[in-house]
Amino acid sequence: ATYRRQVEAQNGLREKITGSLDAYAATTLRVSRNGRDEFVDLQALRTAVAAYFEAAQLTSRYAGRIWTSRTKEEAEAAREDAKRNSSDNAGPKLFGVLSALERLVETVREVAKDMNDDGILSGRLAVQSLMIGGGVVVVLGLLIGWAIARMLARNLNLVGEAAKKLGAGELSARSSVTTRDEVGTLALAFNEMGEKL
């Protein structure tokens, strides 16, 4: 249940970001006097955002395999796959988003300067909105990823520690996880098994 809520939150964030980019694309996009093109830079950002969310979904799928693993080894392998994808795939693509966003912001700055030189104030407001929206998007994405990873690792480690104690002969060992998600179900089953031993 918790895993599904996190995936739904990630999908909601994706929709908000792409919706914002679509709304931005519907405005009048300009080319600066120096030849920087908002349309080209916006398309690059859209491509980078799509690639990042594809990689983030793959990380989420690996994390989901942790819940459905039948053995500790399978769960550990899924956890390693999620970590590896996060660092080798999603992480670099997030930096690609930041780089594309930086290019777009720089282009918007040049266009805004040109517009300001021509007496149009609305250019500055677009830059501020884009910078604030981009910053919020990045912070939200990082927070959601951090929260998912922290929650999964903490609860699985608690169940793992109790399993190690039980395996070492401490028959009173029990898991303290009480969440109502898949890990909580696993902890409950583990505790019931410990009672039967």
Disulfide bonds with the S-S distance in Angstrom:
none
